Amino acid sequence: NEEFQERFVMEAKAVSLLEHQNIVGIYDFGIENTYRYIAMRFIEGENLADRLCREKQFAPRVAVDFAKKICRALKYAHERRILHRDIKPQNILLVEKESLYVTDFGIARLEGDGFTRTNQLVGTPRYMSPEQCKGGIIDGRSDLFSVGALLYDLLTGQKAFPGDELATVIHQVITHAPASPVSLSKGVPKDLSDLVMKALEKSAENRFAS
């Protein structure tokens, strides 16, 4: 698929320019025996999904520390017009207690790169914004919706948009307003709960601009 190959090269070039303490770096990309590849830094640790499965829920200060590092990585990428499009616990790597890395920019794209396609479902629905679920045009606020859904998981031990079937999850994301984190976990400060709910606004216009 020529378009896919062109997109692969363009995205690999863009992401290879990201050098940030909270982003897994890319060392090389190219073709080997007709296979296109990306070689990135090896991170020895565990992903946030595995940690969450084990610990079930995090104290607000720990969850906020994770979220701040993820947001710093996204701010850096967004300033370079790169959207991640698949922020989720599985794509957050933890090394010991202090280091955090955002990985898997494999479906990232340059904002306004000319390759935008509507009616395409790209990402993980449980953490995707409504506009992303609809296959619409997205910007950095879509990544921030994903951070809100991830932070909701960490603070409450529950999914903001539950469901076992793909259609159910997508319907939840597009139409359902989850219960506030403070109503599910009394240890969550109301200001932090309000911040999460603002990040999860259905309309991008009502979310944080950056």
Stockholm file with secondary structure:
# STOCKHOLM 1.0

chainA/1-210         NEEFQERFVMEAKAVSLLEHQNIVGIYDFGIENTYRYIAMRFIEGENLADRLCREKQFAPRVAVDFAKKICRALKYAHERRILHRDIKPQNILLVEKESLYVTDFGIARLEGDGFTRTNQLVGTPRYMSPEQCKGGIIDGRSDLFSVGALLYDLLTGQKAFPGDELATVIHQVITHAPASPVSLSKGVPKDLSDLVMKALEKSAENRFAS
#=GR chainA/1-210 SS CHHHHHHHHHHHHHHHTCCCTTBCCEEEEEEETTEEEEEECCCCSEEHHHHHHHHSSCCHHHHHHHHHHHHHHHHHHHHTTEECCCCSGGGEEEETTTEEEECCCTTCEETTCSCCCTTCCCSCGGGCCHHHHTTCCCCHHHHHHHHHHHHHHHHHSSCSSCCSSHHHHHHHHHHCCCCCHHHHCTTSCHHHHHHHHHHTCSSGGGSCCC
#=GC SS_cons         CHHHHHHHHHHHHHHHTCCCTTBCCEEEEEEETTEEEEEECCCCSEEHHHHHHHHSSCCHHHHHHHHHHHHHHHHHHHHTTEECCCCSGGGEEEETTTEEEECCCTTCEETTCSCCCTTCCCSCGGGCCHHHHTTCCCCHHHHHHHHHHHHHHHHHSSCSSCCSSHHHHHHHHHHCCCCCHHHHCTTSCHHHHHHHHHHTCSSGGGSCCC
//
